[in-house]
Amino acid sequence: MSIKNITLEKNFLALAPMAGLTHAAFRELVASFGGCDLFFTEMLNVRAIVHQNPEKDPYLICGKNDRPLVAQLVGREPELFAQAVARLEANFSFCGYDINFGCSRGAIQRYGWGVSLMKEPALCAEIVAAVRSATQKPVSAKIRSGFEHNREKLISFVETLIQAGVQLVTLHPRTAEEGFRRPARWEEISWLKENFPSLKILGNGDVFGPQDAQKMLAQTRCHGVMIGRAAPLRPWIFRDTKSYLAKGEIPPGPSPQEIPTKMWELISQYLPEELREKRFELWLFWFLQNFPFGLHYFSEVKKEKTLAAKLEKLRQILSRERLRPYPARPYLLR
């Protein structure tokens, strides 16, 4: 399977774009365990790309092994999307551009970005066309169910995107109001597969382990699976899923106590100093949810005054812990 210059194997796996989490350091951590078939950046604000120096933007830092890498763009003005892509084309080597029509966070919706744009299909088509005008690379879109679970509206919206030039669609089958509160309706991924057999479709939502990925592929017949919240807990989930799909086996997990040190080393290598501890803390909040007392552990680590003391406390705590079998399901969001 290929989308122009991106070659994707059957049942391909993608790392979901997650604000504050899927920066270059985390993508490199995922890559160190074998990686995935498609990486996405965090949401990139097209206004910031246009009005700031992109070469100095920490959100645009790329790793060495996080390839193929797609830039995910957020905003609402078509002209800014075109200008942003032109600047990225001149300064970076992304393999494609993904448009965020799915983020349901309050601040994003207040700006009229993300899932709010699903109320304006004509504007979405203009945005896609603007991106297409600035690049020869693949253009994709990440969407939600919209503001209700309505088959006709969802199919009509995706048809609009296809006509505008989108070549791959990722569907997170929850409405804007549902957030993560209700189970993802995987049958809606099947709706897209049935109606658009030639469209490349990524399923996203409630994949917390290799078994879930296998079930989604079997039930929806989508081309690939995008994994989000489970990835900060288990950055090696893509390795495990590939092994499970190919051989029905899940390799032994790494030692938990080694992972925070490895993550900090990558953060120190790739992120500017003013962001390092904040990004490390955010990732740690998720990673420690692998363990029953993870929230308590997180509080104990935060009490330490220095980074060295925090890392030592983590080594002590995690030396007593073992990873539980999948699913790796977070019990808190942030």
Secondary structure as UniProt FT lines:
FT   STRAND          2..3
FT   TURN            4..5
FT   STRAND          6..7
FT   TURN            10..11
FT   STRAND          12..15
FT   TURN            19..21
FT   HELIX           24..32
FT   TURN            33..34
FT   STRAND          38..45
FT   HELIX           46..51
FT   HELIX           54..56
FT   HELIX           58..60
FT   STRAND          69..74
FT   HELIX           78..91
FT   STRAND          96..101
FT   HELIX           106..110
FT   TURN            111..112
FT   HELIX           114..119
FT   HELIX           121..134
FT   STRAND          139..146
FT   HELIX           151..164
FT   STRAND          168..175
FT   TURN            176..180
FT   HELIX           187..195
FT   TURN            197..198
FT   STRAND          200..204
FT   HELIX           210..220
FT   STRAND          224..227
FT   HELIX           230..233
FT   TURN            235..236
FT   HELIX           237..247
FT   TURN            256..257
FT   HELIX           258..270
FT   HELIX           273..287
FT   HELIX           288..290
FT   TURN            292..293
FT   HELIX           294..303
FT   HELIX           307..318
FT   TURN            319..320
//
